[in-house]
Protein backbone atom coordinates (compact mmCIF):
# COMPACT_ATOMS: atom_id res chain seq x y z
CA UNK A 1 0.00 0.00 0.00
CA UNK A 2 1.49 3.38 -0.96
CA UNK A 3 1.62 6.30 1.47
CA UNK A 4 -1.06 8.06 -0.53
CA UNK A 5 -3.44 5.09 -0.29
CA UNK A 6 -2.68 4.79 3.42
CA UNK A 7 -3.46 8.42 3.99
CA UNK A 8 -6.80 8.19 2.19
CA UNK A 9 -7.99 5.06 3.97
CA UNK A 10 -6.63 5.58 7.48
CA UNK A 11 -8.64 8.73 8.15
CA UNK A 12 -11.53 6.35 8.76
CA UNK A 13 -9.57 4.33 11.30
CA UNK A 14 -10.53 4.61 14.98
CA UNK A 15 -8.13 6.53 17.23
CA UNK A 16 -5.37 5.00 19.31
CA UNK A 17 -7.06 5.93 22.59
CA UNK A 18 -5.05 6.25 25.82
CA UNK A 19 -7.53 8.56 27.56
CA UNK A 20 -8.26 8.15 31.29
CA UNK A 21 -5.21 5.93 31.87
CA UNK A 22 -3.42 8.03 34.55
CA UNK A 23 -0.43 8.37 32.23
CA UNK A 24 2.34 10.49 33.79
CA UNK A 25 5.03 10.19 31.09
CA UNK A 26 4.81 9.51 27.37
CA UNK A 27 6.96 6.37 27.73
CA UNK A 28 4.01 4.75 29.59
CA UNK A 29 2.23 4.40 26.22
CA UNK A 30 4.59 1.57 25.29
CA UNK A 31 3.43 -0.64 28.16
CA UNK A 32 -0.14 0.70 28.53
CA UNK A 33 -3.02 -0.94 26.66
CA UNK A 34 -5.14 1.51 24.64
CA UNK A 35 -8.87 1.67 25.29
CA UNK A 36 -11.03 -0.62 23.20
CA UNK A 37 -13.47 1.22 20.98
CA UNK A 38 -16.53 0.14 19.01
CA UNK A 39 -14.37 -0.76 16.01
CA UNK A 40 -11.11 -2.69 16.32
CA UNK A 41 -7.82 -0.98 15.60
CA UNK A 42 -5.94 -2.12 12.53
CA UNK A 43 -2.25 -2.94 12.85
CA UNK A 44 0.63 -3.35 10.44
CA UNK A 45 2.61 -6.58 10.14
CA UNK A 46 5.06 -5.13 12.67
CA UNK A 47 2.21 -4.70 15.19
CA UNK A 48 2.06 -0.91 15.03
CA UNK A 49 -1.27 0.90 14.84
CA UNK A 50 -2.54 2.12 11.46
CA UNK A 51 -4.32 5.29 12.56
CA UNK A 52 -3.90 9.04 12.24
CA UNK A 53 -5.47 9.87 15.63
CA UNK A 54 -3.82 9.69 19.03
CA UNK A 55 -5.91 10.48 22.10
CA UNK A 56 -4.03 11.19 25.33
CA UNK A 57 -6.74 13.24 27.05
CA UNK A 58 -7.62 13.08 30.75
CA UNK A 59 -4.21 11.96 31.97
CA UNK A 60 -1.53 13.67 34.09
CA UNK A 61 1.09 14.54 31.48
CA UNK A 62 3.17 17.62 32.26
CA UNK A 63 5.55 17.34 29.28
CA UNK A 64 5.90 15.52 25.97
CA UNK A 65 9.46 14.28 26.44
CA UNK A 66 10.24 11.44 23.97
CA UNK A 67 6.92 11.95 22.14
CA UNK A 68 8.44 11.40 18.67
CA UNK A 69 10.29 8.25 19.69
CA UNK A 70 7.27 6.73 21.39
CA UNK A 71 4.94 7.68 18.52
CA UNK A 72 7.23 5.86 16.10
CA UNK A 73 7.11 2.76 18.34
CA UNK A 74 3.30 2.59 18.49
CA UNK A 75 2.26 4.07 15.12
CA UNK A 76 3.17 2.70 11.70
CA UNK A 77 3.13 6.20 10.17
CA UNK A 78 3.58 8.78 12.96
CA UNK A 79 4.32 11.46 10.36
CA UNK A 80 0.68 11.16 9.22
CA UNK A 81 -0.80 12.03 12.62
CA UNK A 82 -3.76 14.30 11.89
CA UNK A 83 -5.45 14.47 15.31
CA UNK A 84 -3.80 14.70 18.71
CA UNK A 85 -5.94 15.10 21.82
CA UNK A 86 -3.96 16.29 24.84
CA UNK A 87 -6.90 17.91 26.64
CA UNK A 88 -7.19 17.72 30.42
CA UNK A 89 -3.54 17.12 31.28
CA UNK A 90 -1.01 19.25 33.20
CA UNK A 91 0.84 20.85 30.26
CA UNK A 92 2.15 24.36 31.01
CA UNK A 93 3.34 25.12 27.47
CA UNK A 94 2.89 24.00 23.87
CA UNK A 95 5.75 21.61 23.24
CA UNK A 96 7.63 22.40 20.01
CA UNK A 97 7.56 18.68 19.21
CA UNK A 98 3.91 19.13 18.15
CA UNK A 99 5.06 21.48 15.37
CA UNK A 100 6.95 18.64 13.68
CA UNK A 101 3.71 16.83 12.74
CA UNK A 102 2.93 18.72 9.54
CA UNK A 103 -0.23 16.70 8.80
CA UNK A 104 -1.80 17.74 12.10
CA UNK A 105 -5.24 19.20 11.45
CA UNK A 106 -6.91 18.79 14.88
CA UNK A 107 -5.16 19.65 18.15
CA UNK A 108 -6.97 19.63 21.48
CA UNK A 109 -5.15 21.34 24.34
CA UNK A 110 -8.11 22.53 26.42
CA UNK A 111 -8.10 22.00 30.18
CA UNK A 112 -4.34 22.28 30.67
CA UNK A 113 -2.18 24.89 32.44
CA UNK A 114 -0.78 26.85 29.49
CA UNK A 115 0.29 30.20 30.95
CA UNK A 116 1.51 32.36 28.05
CA UNK A 117 -0.55 33.43 25.05
CA UNK A 118 2.71 33.64 23.10
CA UNK A 119 2.86 29.83 23.17
CA UNK A 120 0.27 29.87 20.36
CA UNK A 121 2.92 31.35 18.01
CA UNK A 122 4.61 27.94 17.84
CA UNK A 123 1.60 26.46 16.03
CA UNK A 124 1.77 28.93 13.11
CA UNK A 125 4.13 26.56 11.23
CA UNK A 126 1.48 23.82 10.97
CA UNK A 127 0.10 24.14 7.42
CA UNK A 128 -2.94 21.86 7.88
CA UNK A 129 -4.09 22.88 11.37
CA UNK A 130 -7.81 23.64 11.13
CA UNK A 131 -9.25 22.86 14.57
CA UNK A 132 -7.71 23.97 17.87
CA UNK A 133 -8.92 24.08 21.46
CA UNK A 134 -7.25 26.07 24.23
CA UNK A 135 -10.14 27.02 26.54
CA UNK A 136 -9.73 26.07 30.19
CA UNK A 137 -6.09 27.21 30.21
CA UNK A 138 -4.92 30.34 32.11
CA UNK A 139 -4.30 32.05 28.73
CA UNK A 140 -8.07 32.15 28.16
CA UNK A 141 -8.23 34.94 30.76
CA UNK A 142 -5.87 37.22 28.81
CA UNK A 143 -7.43 40.20 27.07
CA UNK A 144 -7.82 39.60 23.33
CA UNK A 145 -7.37 35.82 23.73
CA UNK A 146 -9.62 34.76 20.82
CA UNK A 147 -8.47 37.59 18.53
CA UNK A 148 -4.80 36.84 19.21
CA UNK A 149 -5.22 33.17 18.35
CA UNK A 150 -7.18 33.93 15.16
CA UNK A 151 -4.53 36.48 14.04
CA UNK A 152 -1.69 34.07 14.76
CA UNK A 153 -3.40 31.08 13.14
CA UNK A 154 -5.45 32.49 10.23
CA UNK A 155 -6.06 29.05 8.67
CA UNK A 156 -8.02 27.53 11.56
CA UNK A 157 -11.73 27.11 10.92
CA UNK A 158 -12.79 25.88 14.37
CA UNK A 159 -11.51 27.34 17.62
CA UNK A 160 -12.60 26.13 21.06
CA UNK A 161 -15.33 24.02 19.40
CA UNK A 162 -16.80 27.10 17.75
CA UNK A 163 -16.71 27.82 14.03
CA UNK A 164 -14.61 30.80 12.98
CA UNK A 165 -16.84 33.28 11.13
CA UNK A 166 -16.04 36.16 8.77
CA UNK A 167 -17.02 38.51 11.60
CA UNK A 168 -14.48 36.77 13.89
CA UNK A 169 -11.78 37.29 11.24
CA UNK A 170 -12.71 40.99 10.85
CA UNK A 171 -12.70 41.54 14.62
CA UNK A 172 -9.35 39.78 14.90
CA UNK A 173 -7.89 41.92 12.10
CA UNK A 174 -9.08 45.14 13.77
CA UNK A 175 -7.73 43.92 17.12
CA UNK A 176 -4.39 43.12 15.46
CA UNK A 177 -4.10 46.62 13.94
CA UNK A 178 -4.84 48.18 17.34
CA UNK A 179 -2.63 45.90 19.44
CA UNK A 180 0.24 44.52 17.39
CA UNK A 181 2.72 46.89 15.78
CA UNK A 182 3.72 45.89 12.28
CA UNK A 183 7.33 44.75 11.92
CA UNK A 184 8.17 47.62 9.55
CA UNK A 185 7.09 50.18 12.15
CA UNK A 186 9.33 48.55 14.73
CA UNK A 187 12.35 48.81 12.43
CA UNK A 188 11.51 52.44 11.66
CA UNK A 189 11.19 53.26 15.37
CA UNK A 190 14.65 51.85 15.97
CA UNK A 191 16.33 54.65 13.96
NULUM-416440 format. One line per field, with one value per atom (N, C-alpha, C, O): chain; atom name; x, y, z. Coordinates in steps of 0.02 Angstrom, whole numbers, always signed. Layout:
<rs>
cadena	(A:...)
atomo	(CA:...)
c1	(X:...)
c2	(Y:...)
c3	(Z:...)
</rs>
This chain:
<rs>
cadena	(A:A:A:A:A:A:A:A:A:A:A:A:A:A:A:A:A:A:A:A:A:A:A:A:A:A:A:A:A:A:A:A:A:A:A:A:A:A:A:A:A:A:A:A:A:A:A:A:A:A:A:A:A:A:A:A:A:A:A:A:A:A:A:A:A:A:A:A:A:A:A:A:A:A:A:A:A:A:A:A:A:A:A:A:A:A:A:A:A:A:A:A:A:A:A:A:A:A:A:A:A:A:A:A:A:A:A:A:A:A:A:A:A:A:A:A:A:A:A:A:A:A:A:A:A:A:A:A:A:A:A:A:A:A:A:A:A:A:A:A:A:A:A:A:A:A:A:A:A:A:A:A:A:A:A:A:A:A:A:A:A:A:A:A:A:A:A:A:A:A:A:A:A:A:A:A:A:A:A:A:A:A:A:A:A:A:A:A:A:A:A:A:A:A:A:A:A:A:A:A:A:A:A:A:A:A:A:A:A:A:A:A:A:A:A:A:A:A:A:A:A:A:A:A:A:A:A:A:A:A:A:A:A:A:A:A:A:A:A:A:A:A:A:A:A:A:A:A:A:A:A:A:A:A:A:A:A:A:A:A:A:A:A:A:A:A:A:A:A:A:A:A:A:A:A:A:A:A:A:A:A:A:A:A:A:A:A:A:A:A:A:A:A:A:A:A:A:A:A:A:A:A:A:A:A:A:A:A:A:A:A:A:A:A:A:A:A:A:A:A:A:A:A:A:A:A:A:A:A:A:A:A:A:A:A:A:A:A:A:A:A:A:A:A:A:A:A:A:A:A:A:A:A:A:A:A:A:A:A:A:A:A:A:A:A:A:A:A:A:A:A:A:A:A:A:A:A:A:A:A:A:A:A:A:A:A:A:A:A:A:A:A:A:A:A:A:A:A:A:A:A:A:A:A:A:A:A:A:A:A:A:A:A:A:A:A:A:A:A:A:A:A:A:A:A:A:A:A:A:A:A:A:A:A:A:A:A:A:A:A:A:A:A:A:A:A:A:A:A:A:A:A:A:A:A:A:A:A:A:A:A:A:A:A:A:A:A:A:A:A:A:A:A:A:A:A:A:A:A:A:A:A:A:A:A:A:A:A:A:A:A:A:A:A:A:A:A:A:A:A:A:A:A:A:A:A:A:A:A:A:A:A:A:A:A:A:A:A:A:A:A:A:A:A:A:A:A:A:A:A:A:A:A:A:A:A:A:A:A:A:A:A:A:A:A:A:A:A:A:A:A:A:A:A:A:A:A:A:A:A:A:A:A:A:A:A:A:A:A:A:A:A:A:A:A:A:A:A:A:A:A:A:A:A:A:A:A:A:A:A:A:A:A:A:A:A:A:A:A:A:A:A:A:A:A:A:A:A:A:A:A:A:A:A:A:A:A:A:A:A:A:A:A:A:A:A:A:A:A:A:A:A:A:A:A:A:A:A:A:A:A:A:A:A:A:A:A:A:A:A:A:A:A:A:A:A:A:A:A:A:A:A:A:A:A:A:A:A:A:A:A:A:A:A:A:A:A:A:A:A:A:A:A:A:A:A:A:A:A:A:A:A:A:A:A:A:A:A:A:A:A:A:A:A:A:A:A:A:A:A:A:A:A:A:A:A:A:A:A:A:A:A:A:A:A:A:A:A:A:A:A:A:A:A:A:A:A:A:A:A:A:A:A:A:A:A:A:A:A:A:A:A:A:A:A:A:A:A:A:A:A:A:A:A)
atomo	(N:CA:C:O:N:CA:C:O:N:CA:C:O:N:CA:C:O:N:CA:C:O:N:CA:C:O:N:CA:C:O:N:CA:C:O:N:CA:C:O:N:CA:C:O:N:CA:C:O:N:CA:C:O:N:CA:C:O:N:CA:C:O:N:CA:C:O:N:CA:C:O:N:CA:C:O:N:CA:C:O:N:CA:C:O:N:CA:C:O:N:CA:C:O:N:CA:C:O:N:CA:C:O:N:CA:C:O:N:CA:C:O:N:CA:C:O:N:CA:C:O:N:CA:C:O:N:CA:C:O:N:CA:C:O:N:CA:C:O:N:CA:C:O:N:CA:C:O:N:CA:C:O:N:CA:C:O:N:CA:C:O:N:CA:C:O:N:CA:C:O:N:CA:C:O:N:CA:C:O:N:CA:C:O:N:CA:C:O:N:CA:C:O:N:CA:C:O:N:CA:C:O:N:CA:C:O:N:CA:C:O:N:CA:C:O:N:CA:C:O:N:CA:C:O:N:CA:C:O:N:CA:C:O:N:CA:C:O:N:CA:C:O:N:CA:C:O:N:CA:C:O:N:CA:C:O:N:CA:C:O:N:CA:C:O:N:CA:C:O:N:CA:C:O:N:CA:C:O:N:CA:C:O:N:CA:C:O:N:CA:C:O:N:CA:C:O:N:CA:C:O:N:CA:C:O:N:CA:C:O:N:CA:C:O:N:CA:C:O:N:CA:C:O:N:CA:C:O:N:CA:C:O:N:CA:C:O:N:CA:C:O:N:CA:C:O:N:CA:C:O:N:CA:C:O:N:CA:C:O:N:CA:C:O:N:CA:C:O:N:CA:C:O:N:CA:C:O:N:CA:C:O:N:CA:C:O:N:CA:C:O:N:CA:C:O:N:CA:C:O:N:CA:C:O:N:CA:C:O:N:CA:C:O:N:CA:C:O:N:CA:C:O:N:CA:C:O:N:CA:C:O:N:CA:C:O:N:CA:C:O:N:CA:C:O:N:CA:C:O:N:CA:C:O:N:CA:C:O:N:CA:C:O:N:CA:C:O:N:CA:C:O:N:CA:C:O:N:CA:C:O:N:CA:C:O:N:CA:C:O:N:CA:C:O:N:CA:C:O:N:CA:C:O:N:CA:C:O:N:CA:C:O:N:CA:C:O:N:CA:C:O:N:CA:C:O:N:CA:C:O:N:CA:C:O:N:CA:C:O:N:CA:C:O:N:CA:C:O:N:CA:C:O:N:CA:C:O:N:CA:C:O:N:CA:C:O:N:CA:C:O:N:CA:C:O:N:CA:C:O:N:CA:C:O:N:CA:C:O:N:CA:C:O:N:CA:C:O:N:CA:C:O:N:CA:C:O:N:CA:C:O:N:CA:C:O:N:CA:C:O:N:CA:C:O:N:CA:C:O:N:CA:C:O:N:CA:C:O:N:CA:C:O:N:CA:C:O:N:CA:C:O:N:CA:C:O:N:CA:C:O:N:CA:C:O:N:CA:C:O:N:CA:C:O:N:CA:C:O:N:CA:C:O:N:CA:C:O:N:CA:C:O:N:CA:C:O:N:CA:C:O:N:CA:C:O:N:CA:C:O:N:CA:C:O:N:CA:C:O:N:CA:C:O:N:CA:C:O:N:CA:C:O:N:CA:C:O:N:CA:C:O:N:CA:C:O:N:CA:C:O:N:CA:C:O:N:CA:C:O:N:CA:C:O:N:CA:C:O:N:CA:C:O:N:CA:C:O:N:CA:C:O:N:CA:C:O:N:CA:C:O:N:CA:C:O:N:CA:C:O:N:CA:C:O:N:CA:C:O:N:CA:C:O:N:CA:C:O:N:CA:C:O:N:CA:C:O:N:CA:C:O:N:CA:C:O:N:CA:C:O:N:CA:C:O:N:CA:C:O:N:CA:C:O:N:CA:C:O)
c1	(+43:+0:+45:+90:+33:+74:+54:+1:+97:+81:+16:-25:+7:-53:-116:-164:-115:-172:-183:-240:-129:-134:-169:-215:-146:-173:-248:-285:-270:-340:-383:-440:-358:-400:-397:-446:-340:-332:-370:-378:-393:-432:-494:-520:-517:-576:-561:-607:-498:-479:-495:-490:-514:-527:-461:-407:-466:-406:-371:-401:-307:-269:-283:-257:-323:-353:-322:-334:-283:-253:-283:-251:-345:-376:-394:-406:-395:-413:-370:-396:-305:-260:-210:-163:-217:-171:-98:-52:-89:-22:+16:-8:+75:+117:+171:+188:+199:+252:+235:+206:+255:+240:+265:+232:+321:+348:+298:+302:+251:+201:+157:+127:+154:+112:+136:+96:+201:+229:+203:+191:+195:+172:+96:+67:+65:-7:-49:-31:-104:-151:-198:-226:-209:-257:-328:-341:-373:-443:-472:-451:-519:-551:-613:-657:-617:-674:-725:-722:-774:-827:-799:-822:-750:-718:-647:-613:-624:-555:-503:-514:-447:-391:-358:-353:-335:-297:-223:-201:-185:-113:-74:-99:-13:+32:+60:+48:+98:+131:+178:+188:+206:+253:+216:+248:+149:+110:+94:+62:+116:+103:+34:+9:+4:-63:-64:-19:-116:-127:-183:-239:-167:-216:-182:-120:-222:-195:-217:-205:-247:-273:-245:-247:-219:-191:-224:-216:-260:-295:-260:-253:-237:-202:-237:-206:-299:-337:-351:-352:-363:-381:-329:-344:-266:-211:-175:-204:-113:-77:-8:+42:-7:+55:+73:+31:+137:+159:+213:+236:+233:+278:+270:+239:+300:+295:+364:+378:+406:+473:+468:+429:+508:+512:+449:+438:+408:+346:+359:+326:+407:+422:+444:+421:+489:+515:+459:+454:+418:+363:+311:+287:+295:+247:+271:+231:+336:+362:+363:+367:+359:+356:+285:+275:+234:+165:+124:+72:+148:+113:+155:+215:+123:+159:+182:+237:+140:+157:+146:+98:+189:+179:+179:+148:+214:+216:+148:+138:+101:+34:-16:-76:+7:-40:-79:-50:-145:-188:-226:-248:-233:-272:-236:-223:-220:-190:-233:-244:-257:-297:-256:-243:-236:-198:-238:-209:-303:-345:-345:-335:-356:-359:-298:-302:-240:-177:-148:-184:-83:-50:+3:+54:-8:+42:+42:-11:+102:+108:+129:+130:+147:+167:+149:+130:+156:+145:+213:+255:+223:+288:+303:+261:+363:+382:+379:+376:+381:+378:+313:+312:+259:+195:+200:+163:+246:+253:+290:+297:+313:+347:+299:+319:+236:+186:+146:+93:+174:+147:+79:+47:+55:-11:-64:-123:-44:-90:-144:-129:-207:-262:-307:-342:-306:-345:-299:-265:-299:-258:-300:-321:-311:-349:-300:-265:-300:-258:-298:-270:-364:-406:-397:-381:-409:-405:-335:-325:-286:-217:-197:-241:-133:-109:-64:-15:-80:-39:-45:-100:+12:+15:+21:-7:+58:+75:+41:+46:+7:-27:+22:+4:+84:+136:+151:+180:+132:+143:+108:+130:+53:+13:+55:+44:+104:+146:+179:+190:+196:+231:+190:+218:+124:+80:+72:+44:+97:+89:+123:+106:+171:+206:+168:+189:+112:+74:+27:-24:+43:+5:-67:-109:-81:-147:-191:-247:-166:-205:-269:-268:-326:-391:-434:-477:-421:-463:-417:-373:-427:-386:-430:-478:-412:-446:-393:-342:-407:-362:-401:-371:-468:-507:-491:-469:-502:-487:-413:-391:-374:-304:-302:-345:-252:-246:-244:-266:-219:-215:-284:-290:-335:-403:-424:-467:-394:-411:-378:-397:-329:-293:-338:-376:-332:-372:-353:-294:-403:-391:-372:-346:-386:-368:-390:-349:-455:-481:-452:-432:-449:-423:-349:-328:-311:-240:-230:-190:-268:-261:-281:-247:-335:-359:-311:-303:-278:-227:-165:-137:-145:-85:-94:-47:-155:-170:-229:-284:-217:-273:-305:-359:-274:-303:-352:-388:-355:-401:-474:-490:-516:-587:-631:-689:-603:-639:-592:-536:-616:-576:-618:-672:-593:-630:-700:-749:-705:-767:-818:-878:-795:-840:-813:-754:-857:-836:-809:-835:-759:-730:-768:-766:-801:-842:-803:-748:-832:-802:-799:-750:-850:-851:-794:-762:-780:-724:-659:-617:-651:-589:-582:-527:-637:-635:-618:-576:-649:-635:-562:-529:-537:-467:-420:-369:-437:-394:-393:-340:-451:-454:-414:-375:-424:-386:-312:-273:-291:-220:-192:-138:-228:-205:-199:-156:-243:-242:-192:-170:-173:-132:-63:-19:-52:+12:+43:+16:+101:+136:+163:+191:+156:+186:+262:+291:+294:+366:+402:+453:+376:+409:+411:+462:+357:+355:+407:+439:+417:+466:+537:+577:+551:+617:+626:+679:+574:+576:+588:+629:+553:+559:+630:+651:+666:+732:+783:+837:+768:+817:+805:+842)
c2	(-59:+0:+62:+67:+109:+169:+216:+209:+266:+315:+351:+364:+367:+403:+362:+388:+298:+254:+250:+251:+243:+239:+301:+297:+358:+421:+426:+450:+405:+410:+362:+379:+302:+253:+260:+247:+281:+279:+334:+331:+384:+437:+406:+432:+351:+318:+272:+247:+261:+216:+247:+307:+205:+231:+256:+236:+299:+327:+275:+228:+287:+250:+289:+344:+260:+297:+276:+222:+323:+313:+360:+377:+381:+428:+393:+333:+432:+407:+348:+300:+351:+297:+317:+279:+376:+402:+402:+387:+418:+419:+481:+537:+470:+525:+545:+604:+496:+509:+473:+419:+503:+475:+403:+363:+386:+318:+266:+208:+285:+238:+209:+156:+244:+220:+153:+113:+140:+79:+18:-34:+25:-32:-30:-81:+27:+35:+9:+18:-24:-47:+10:+42:+24:+76:+52:-8:+100:+84:+49:+62:+5:-31:+8:+23:+24:+61:+16:-45:+46:+7:-33:-88:-4:-38:-57:-18:-115:-135:-94:-72:-83:-49:-95:-156:-67:-106:-96:-42:-150:-147:-171:-210:-146:-167:-235:-261:-264:-329:-325:-374:-265:-256:-246:-240:-243:-235:-164:-151:-116:-45:-25:-53:+23:+45:+84:+123:+71:+106:+158:+148:+212:+265:+332:+336:+384:+452:+492:+552:+459:+494:+463:+403:+506:+484:+525:+586:+491:+524:+510:+453:+564:+559:+602:+621:+618:+662:+631:+570:+675:+654:+609:+556:+631:+598:+649:+701:+637:+683:+701:+706:+709:+727:+800:+844:+812:+881:+900:+957:+852:+867:+812:+761:+824:+776:+748:+732:+741:+714:+645:+602:+635:+572:+557:+500:+607:+597:+567:+520:+595:+570:+498:+457:+481:+413:+363:+310:+381:+337:+331:+276:+386:+384:+337:+300:+338:+293:+220:+175:+207:+138:+110:+50:+154:+130:+142:+111:+187:+203:+184:+196:+154:+135:+197:+198:+249:+310:+371:+408:+382:+439:+506:+554:+510:+573:+592:+649:+544:+558:+575:+580:+583:+602:+664:+716:+659:+715:+743:+800:+702:+724:+701:+642:+750:+735:+769:+829:+729:+755:+751:+697:+809:+814:+853:+879:+857:+895:+864:+804:+906:+886:+848:+791:+880:+856:+913:+958:+911:+963:+1000:+1021:+1009:+1042:+1118:+1149:+1146:+1218:+1258:+1319:+1222:+1256:+1211:+1153:+1239:+1200:+1174:+1213:+1110:+1081:+1088:+1071:+1113:+1120:+1055:+1056:+998:+934:+928:+895:+959:+957:+989:+971:+1038:+1074:+1034:+1057:+974:+932:+885:+850:+884:+842:+884:+911:+889:+936:+916:+957:+855:+835:+847:+830:+875:+887:+937:+993:+915:+960:+974:+1025:+931:+940:+933:+882:+984:+983:+1008:+1065:+964:+982:+991:+944:+1051:+1067:+1099:+1126:+1095:+1126:+1091:+1032:+1129:+1100:+1084:+1036:+1123:+1114:+1174:+1208:+1188:+1244:+1291:+1317:+1301:+1342:+1415:+1443:+1444:+1510:+1569:+1623:+1561:+1618:+1614:+1564:+1668:+1672:+1666:+1642:+1687:+1682:+1611:+1600:+1562:+1491:+1473:+1429:+1507:+1494:+1505:+1473:+1551:+1567:+1505:+1501:+1458:+1397:+1359:+1327:+1363:+1323:+1352:+1320:+1413:+1446:+1409:+1419:+1365:+1328:+1267:+1235:+1250:+1191:+1208:+1242:+1186:+1207:+1181:+1211:+1124:+1093:+1102:+1077:+1136:+1144:+1182:+1240:+1150:+1182:+1187:+1230:+1143:+1143:+1142:+1099:+1191:+1199:+1214:+1252:+1185:+1204:+1224:+1191:+1279:+1304:+1328:+1348:+1326:+1351:+1309:+1252:+1339:+1304:+1306:+1270:+1347:+1361:+1432:+1472:+1448:+1517:+1570:+1626:+1553:+1603:+1627:+1681:+1588:+1608:+1673:+1709:+1687:+1747:+1810:+1865:+1803:+1861:+1900:+1871:+1966:+2010:+1997:+1992:+1991:+1980:+1908:+1895:+1862:+1791:+1763:+1739:+1767:+1738:+1774:+1742:+1841:+1879:+1864:+1857:+1858:+1842:+1775:+1769:+1725:+1658:+1660:+1631:+1694:+1696:+1735:+1719:+1787:+1824:+1781:+1780:+1745:+1704:+1643:+1621:+1615:+1554:+1567:+1542:+1605:+1625:+1567:+1577:+1508:+1452:+1410:+1369:+1420:+1377:+1396:+1454:+1345:+1356:+1342:+1363:+1307:+1294:+1309:+1284:+1350:+1367:+1359:+1388:+1321:+1306:+1281:+1302:+1234:+1201:+1248:+1233:+1306:+1355:+1373:+1385:+1374:+1391:+1462:+1506:+1473:+1540:+1573:+1549:+1629:+1664:+1721:+1739:+1749:+1808:+1865:+1903:+1872:+1925:+1916:+1964:+1853:+1839:+1861:+1892:+1846:+1865:+1941:+1967:+1976:+2049:+2079:+2124:+2054:+2077:+2065:+2108:+2006:+1989:+2035:+2056:+2052:+2096:+2166:+2198:+2191:+2257:+2256:+2301:+2203:+2196:+2196:+2228:+2161:+2156:+2225:+2244:+2263:+2331:+2376:+2420:+2366:+2409:+2386:+2426:+2322:+2295:+2269:+2263:+2255:+2226:+2272:+2282:+2300:+2344:+2304:+2250:+2330:+2295:+2295:+2340:+2244:+2237:+2297:+2319:+2324:+2381:+2441:+2476:+2452:+2509:+2501:+2549:+2439:+2428:+2444:+2473:+2426:+2440:+2516:+2543:+2550:+2622:+2657:+2703:+2633:+2663:+2655:+2694:+2606:+2592:+2645:+2651:+2683:+2732:+2801:+2847)
c3	(+0:+0:+0:+41:-46:-48:+8:+38:+22:+73:+57:+102:-7:-26:-11:+17:-29:-14:+61:+85:+98:+171:+197:+238:+174:+199:+186:+228:+127:+110:+150:+168:+164:+199:+274:+308:+301:+374:+411:+472:+375:+407:+440:+490:+412:+438:+497:+530:+511:+565:+633:+642:+682:+749:+780:+758:+830:+862:+906:+931:+915:+965:+1030:+1039:+1074:+1130:+1197:+1223:+1225:+1291:+1342:+1392:+1331:+1378:+1444:+1445:+1497:+1564:+1587:+1615:+1575:+1593:+1647:+1661:+1676:+1728:+1704:+1742:+1641:+1612:+1635:+1627:+1664:+1690:+1640:+1635:+1604:+1555:+1490:+1490:+1434:+1368:+1361:+1327:+1392:+1387:+1411:+1391:+1455:+1480:+1423:+1432:+1366:+1311:+1285:+1259:+1290:+1264:+1303:+1273:+1368:+1408:+1421:+1440:+1413:+1427:+1369:+1310:+1384:+1333:+1315:+1360:+1250:+1232:+1247:+1253:+1253:+1265:+1203:+1147:+1215:+1160:+1139:+1180:+1075:+1049:+1018:+1024:+983:+950:+891:+877:+857:+800:+819:+853:+799:+816:+779:+722:+811:+780:+730:+741:+675:+626:+640:+660:+630:+642:+581:+541:+576:+522:+540:+594:+494:+507:+567:+602:+577:+633:+700:+753:+698:+759:+778:+829:+737:+752:+726:+677:+760:+742:+676:+662:+636:+573:+583:+560:+616:+628:+622:+624:+614:+612:+673:+676:+722:+781:+845:+855:+888:+952:+1007:+1010:+1050:+1105:+1171:+1192:+1203:+1267:+1319:+1369:+1308:+1352:+1421:+1429:+1469:+1537:+1569:+1596:+1566:+1599:+1642:+1659:+1661:+1704:+1674:+1709:+1608:+1574:+1588:+1584:+1605:+1613:+1562:+1561:+1521:+1464:+1412:+1424:+1353:+1299:+1281:+1223:+1332:+1322:+1288:+1309:+1237:+1199:+1157:+1137:+1144:+1107:+1038:+1018:+1001:+934:+934:+894:+980:+984:+1001:+971:+1049:+1070:+1014:+1000:+981:+926:+872:+842:+858:+805:+827:+785:+893:+917:+916:+910:+921:+925:+861:+851:+818:+756:+695:+694:+646:+585:+546:+518:+545:+508:+553:+543:+602:+648:+612:+635:+556:+518:+489:+469:+488:+461:+516:+502:+578:+631:+611:+595:+613:+594:+655:+654:+708:+765:+828:+839:+870:+936:+988:+986:+1036:+1091:+1155:+1181:+1179:+1242:+1295:+1342:+1286:+1332:+1402:+1411:+1451:+1521:+1544:+1568:+1537:+1564:+1606:+1627:+1619:+1660:+1621:+1649:+1555:+1513:+1527:+1530:+1536:+1551:+1489:+1490:+1435:+1373:+1314:+1323:+1254:+1193:+1171:+1150:+1177:+1162:+1088:+1046:+1071:+1001:+961:+900:+995:+960:+920:+868:+943:+907:+839:+793:+832:+768:+715:+659:+733:+684:+648:+601:+669:+637:+587:+603:+527:+477:+449:+416:+462:+440:+493:+484:+549:+605:+584:+565:+589:+572:+633:+634:+683:+744:+804:+812:+847:+907:+966:+967:+1014:+1074:+1132:+1152:+1159:+1217:+1273:+1320:+1270:+1321:+1388:+1392:+1442:+1509:+1532:+1569:+1510:+1533:+1576:+1603:+1581:+1622:+1582:+1608:+1518:+1474:+1497:+1498:+1514:+1547:+1500:+1513:+1445:+1403:+1335:+1300:+1317:+1253:+1195:+1141:+1205:+1155:+1134:+1081:+1175:+1159:+1093:+1057:+1078:+1018:+955:+904:+958:+900:+872:+811:+914:+892:+840:+796:+845:+802:+731:+687:+721:+656:+599:+541:+614:+562:+537:+488:+568:+548:+491:+501:+430:+371:+368:+335:+400:+394:+456:+458:+507:+569:+555:+532:+569:+557:+619:+624:+668:+728:+789:+796:+834:+893:+953:+948:+1011:+1073:+1124:+1132:+1159:+1211:+1273:+1322:+1270:+1327:+1390:+1385:+1447:+1509:+1528:+1573:+1493:+1511:+1538:+1522:+1580:+1606:+1550:+1561:+1490:+1437:+1414:+1386:+1428:+1408:+1442:+1417:+1500:+1538:+1511:+1531:+1466:+1440:+1392:+1353:+1396:+1353:+1280:+1263:+1238:+1167:+1150:+1096:+1195:+1187:+1119:+1080:+1104:+1041:+980:+932:+983:+927:+914:+857:+968:+961:+925:+879:+947:+917:+844:+802:+827:+758:+713:+654:+741:+702:+690:+635:+742:+738:+694:+660:+695:+657:+609:+621:+556:+512:+473:+446:+471:+433:+474:+445:+540:+578:+563:+554:+561:+546:+606:+608:+657:+718:+777:+779:+823:+881:+944:+949:+991:+1053:+1038:+1069:+991:+970:+940:+937:+918:+887:+818:+810:+769:+701:+699:+733:+657:+649:+591:+535:+606:+557:+524:+546:+471:+438:+488:+489:+529:+580:+630:+651:+649:+694:+662:+695:+598:+562:+559:+569:+545:+543:+610:+615:+663:+731:+749:+777:+731:+745:+708:+735:+646:+605:+635:+638:+656:+688:+753:+767:+793:+856:+843:+879:+791:+773:+757:+780:+716:+697:+758:+760:+807:+867:+919:+961:+918:+972:+953:+996:+890:+869:+818:+764:+836:+789:+731:+741:+671:+614:+619:+649:+591:+596:+565:+591:+510:+478:+525:+528:+561:+607:+662:+683:+685:+736:+712:+749:+650:+621:+615:+631:+591:+583:+650:+655:+702:+768:+796:+839:+772:+799:+776:+806:+723:+698:+725:+708)
</rs>
